[in-house]
Amino acid sequence: MAIGLNNLKPAAGSTHKKKRVGRGPGSGLGKTAGRGNKGQKSRSGYSGKVGFEGGQMPLQRRLPKRGFTNIFKKQWIEVTLSTLENSFEAGDSITPETMHERGVIAKGKRDIVVLGTGDITKALTVSAHRFTKGARQKIEAAGGTANVITPHHKPDALVPVSE
């Protein structure tokens, strides 16, 4: 018999019947329905709070606080030379918009840095917000140009407010 969606079933012994609790003493899970006697966990509506340890000081609060998160940290989208080599043809002009169209980067509010990982053999005109030294040297050695464009996003706290 051929296998089809109409005759699929789990392997023998891999499934079990659902336990029906609170259905009388003969079921083995009658009366308290396997919840024990009294207490918070025996009541209906109980849902344990994440991290709650029965009143004991939770682990999250017992451990010391370490470090901080810099909210002004600059985050970059990293693009390697090997990615540009594979995604573009010789003589192409590469901008963040063309990178997004070719699926090299996701469109976001971050600036792009070109890394010197990999080799480049084509003459490409690359426009990005930042280049590593190695990336710039490899692009220019292949006959291309590396253009730095101004960052499009700066944190509000660093921009002076004029009134």
TAKACOR-V466471 format. One record per residue. N is the residue number from 1. RES is the residue in three letters. PHI is phi in radians with two decimals (none if undefined). OMEGA is omega in degrees with one decimal (999 if undefined). D_LAST is the distance of its C-alpha to the last C-alpha in Angstrom with 2 decimals. Layout:
N & RES & PHI & OMEGA & D_LAST
N & RES & PHI & OMEGA & D_LAST
This chain:
1 & MET & none & -178.6 & 81.46
2 & ALA & -1.36 & 177.6 & 78.19
3 & ILE & -1.41 & 177.2 & 74.90
4 & GLY & -2.50 & 179.3 & 72.62
5 & LEU & -1.08 & -177.8 & 69.76
6 & ASN & -1.40 & -178.6 & 72.38
7 & ASN & -2.24 & 175.2 & 74.35
8 & LEU & -1.37 & 173.8 & 71.84
9 & LYS & -2.67 & -178.3 & 72.24
10 & PRO & -1.14 & 179.4 & 71.29
11 & ALA & -1.08 & -178.1 & 73.78
12 & ALA & -1.04 & 177.6 & 76.50
13 & GLY & 1.50 & -176.7 & 75.49
14 & SER & -1.53 & 179.2 & 71.77
15 & THR & -2.05 & -179.8 & 70.79
16 & HIS & -2.28 & 176.4 & 71.56
17 & LYS & -1.20 & 178.3 & 71.84
18 & LYS & -1.19 & 177.2 & 68.98
19 & LYS & -1.27 & 176.7 & 69.85
20 & ARG & -1.77 & -175.1 & 70.33
21 & VAL & -1.63 & 177.3 & 69.65
22 & GLY & 1.22 & -178.6 & 70.76
23 & ARG & -2.07 & 173.7 & 73.78
24 & GLY & 1.70 & -175.3 & 76.58
25 & PRO & -1.16 & -178.3 & 78.54
26 & GLY & -1.23 & -176.0 & 80.39
27 & SER & -1.39 & -176.3 & 77.25
28 & GLY & 1.51 & 177.6 & 76.61
29 & LEU & -2.29 & 177.6 & 73.05
30 & GLY & -1.62 & 178.0 & 73.83
31 & LYS & 0.86 & -176.5 & 72.98
32 & THR & -1.50 & 175.4 & 69.87
33 & ALA & 0.98 & 176.2 & 69.20
34 & GLY & 1.34 & -177.9 & 68.78
35 & ARG & -1.69 & -177.4 & 65.97
36 & GLY & 1.37 & -178.2 & 68.11
37 & ASN & -1.84 & 174.4 & 68.37
38 & LYS & 0.90 & 177.3 & 65.54
39 & GLY & 1.62 & -175.2 & 62.11
40 & GLN & -1.01 & -175.7 & 58.67
41 & LYS & -1.26 & 179.9 & 59.63
42 & SER & -1.50 & -175.7 & 62.61
43 & ARG & -1.45 & 174.9 & 60.62
44 & SER & -1.31 & 178.8 & 59.34
45 & GLY & 1.51 & -179.4 & 55.60
46 & TYR & -1.26 & 168.8 & 55.21
47 & SER & -2.47 & -174.7 & 52.69
48 & GLY & -1.11 & 177.8 & 52.03
49 & LYS & -1.36 & -179.2 & 48.53
50 & VAL & -1.07 & 178.1 & 47.48
51 & GLY & 1.49 & -179.1 & 48.04
52 & PHE & -1.32 & -176.3 & 49.85
53 & GLU & -2.08 & 175.4 & 52.82
54 & GLY & 1.23 & 179.8 & 54.65
55 & GLY & 1.73 & 174.1 & 52.69
56 & GLN & -1.12 & 179.4 & 53.06
57 & MET & -1.05 & -174.5 & 49.82
58 & PRO & -1.11 & -178.6 & 48.64
59 & LEU & -0.95 & -178.9 & 48.61
60 & GLN & -1.03 & -179.5 & 44.87
61 & ARG & -1.59 & 178.8 & 44.37
62 & ARG & -1.36 & -177.3 & 47.25
63 & LEU & -1.44 & -179.8 & 45.81
64 & PRO & -1.24 & 177.4 & 43.31
65 & LYS & -1.41 & -178.4 & 39.69
66 & ARG & -2.33 & 169.8 & 39.01
67 & GLY & 1.18 & 179.0 & 35.99
68 & PHE & -2.70 & 177.4 & 32.58
69 & THR & -1.92 & 179.3 & 30.69
70 & ASN & -1.37 & -176.4 & 27.88
71 & ILE & -1.31 & 179.4 & 25.29
72 & PHE & -1.77 & -177.9 & 23.70
73 & LYS & -1.07 & 179.4 & 27.14
74 & LYS & -1.44 & 178.9 & 27.38
75 & GLN & -1.97 & -174.4 & 30.05
76 & TRP & -2.01 & 167.2 & 31.95
77 & ILE & -1.65 & -176.0 & 34.43
78 & GLU & -1.63 & 178.1 & 37.47
79 & VAL & -2.18 & -178.9 & 39.71
80 & THR & -1.64 & 178.2 & 42.98
81 & LEU & -1.12 & -179.9 & 44.79
82 & SER & -1.11 & 177.1 & 47.82
83 & THR & -1.16 & 178.9 & 45.79
84 & LEU & -1.12 & 179.1 & 44.61
85 & GLU & -1.03 & -176.8 & 48.22
86 & ASN & -1.37 & -171.8 & 49.57
87 & SER & -1.70 & -174.6 & 46.98
88 & PHE & -2.26 & 178.9 & 46.68
89 & GLU & -1.65 & 179.2 & 49.17
90 & ALA & -1.06 & 178.2 & 49.53
91 & GLY & 1.51 & 179.4 & 47.21
92 & ASP & -1.18 & 173.2 & 44.62
93 & SER & -1.76 & -172.7 & 40.93
94 & ILE & -1.85 & 175.7 & 39.21
95 & THR & -2.22 & 175.6 & 35.58
96 & PRO & -0.97 & -179.9 & 34.01
97 & GLU & -1.17 & 179.9 & 34.74
98 & THR & -1.20 & 176.6 & 38.41
99 & MET & -1.09 & 179.6 & 38.73
100 & HIS & -1.17 & 179.9 & 37.64
101 & GLU & -1.09 & -179.6 & 40.08
102 & ARG & -1.47 & 178.4 & 42.93
103 & GLY & 1.42 & 179.0 & 42.17
104 & VAL & -1.29 & 179.3 & 41.42
105 & ILE & -2.28 & 171.6 & 38.10
106 & ALA & -1.53 & -179.7 & 36.58
107 & LYS & -1.21 & -178.6 & 33.40
108 & GLY & -2.67 & -178.7 & 30.59
109 & LYS & -1.73 & 179.5 & 27.10
110 & ARG & -1.97 & 178.3 & 28.55
111 & ASP & -1.49 & -173.9 & 29.07
112 & ILE & -1.86 & 173.6 & 32.65
113 & VAL & -2.07 & 178.5 & 34.68
114 & VAL & -1.69 & -178.7 & 38.11
115 & LEU & -1.71 & -177.1 & 40.76
116 & GLY & -1.46 & 179.9 & 43.95
117 & THR & -1.30 & -179.7 & 46.29
118 & GLY & 1.60 & -179.8 & 49.22
119 & ASP & -2.01 & 178.8 & 50.43
120 & ILE & -2.29 & -177.5 & 49.40
121 & THR & -2.02 & -176.1 & 51.95
122 & LYS & -1.75 & 175.7 & 50.13
123 & ALA & -1.46 & -178.4 & 47.89
124 & LEU & -2.10 & 172.8 & 44.54
125 & THR & -1.74 & -173.9 & 41.15
126 & VAL & -1.86 & 174.9 & 38.81
127 & SER & -1.98 & 179.2 & 35.01
128 & ALA & -2.57 & -177.4 & 33.28
129 & HIS & -1.41 & 179.8 & 30.31
130 & ARG & -2.77 & 176.4 & 32.63
131 & PHE & -2.27 & 171.2 & 36.34
132 & THR & -1.38 & -178.5 & 38.63
133 & LYS & -1.00 & -178.8 & 40.73
134 & GLY & -1.07 & -179.2 & 43.88
135 & ALA & -1.12 & -179.6 & 42.44
136 & ARG & -1.07 & -179.1 & 41.25
137 & GLN & -1.10 & -178.6 & 44.69
138 & LYS & -1.17 & 179.6 & 46.63
139 & ILE & -1.12 & -178.8 & 44.71
140 & GLU & -1.22 & 177.3 & 45.22
141 & ALA & -1.16 & 179.4 & 48.85
142 & ALA & -1.46 & 178.2 & 49.52
143 & GLY & 1.64 & 179.7 & 48.31
144 & GLY & -1.74 & 177.6 & 44.90
145 & THR & -2.27 & 178.8 & 41.34
146 & ALA & -2.03 & -178.8 & 38.42
147 & ASN & -1.80 & 177.5 & 34.99
148 & VAL & -1.58 & 175.9 & 31.84
149 & ILE & -1.86 & -175.2 & 29.01
150 & THR & -1.23 & 178.6 & 25.39
151 & PRO & -1.04 & -177.7 & 24.55
152 & HIS & -1.59 & -176.6 & 23.16
153 & HIS & -2.40 & 175.6 & 21.73
154 & LYS & -2.14 & 177.6 & 19.60
155 & PRO & -1.06 & -177.0 & 18.74
156 & ASP & -1.06 & -175.1 & 15.24
157 & ALA & -1.18 & -177.8 & 15.30
158 & LEU & -1.58 & -179.4 & 15.68
159 & VAL & -1.58 & 179.8 & 12.73
160 & PRO & -1.18 & 179.8 & 9.76
161 & VAL & -1.64 & 179.2 & 6.50
162 & SER & -1.81 & -178.2 & 3.79
163 & GLU & -2.05 & 999 & 0.00
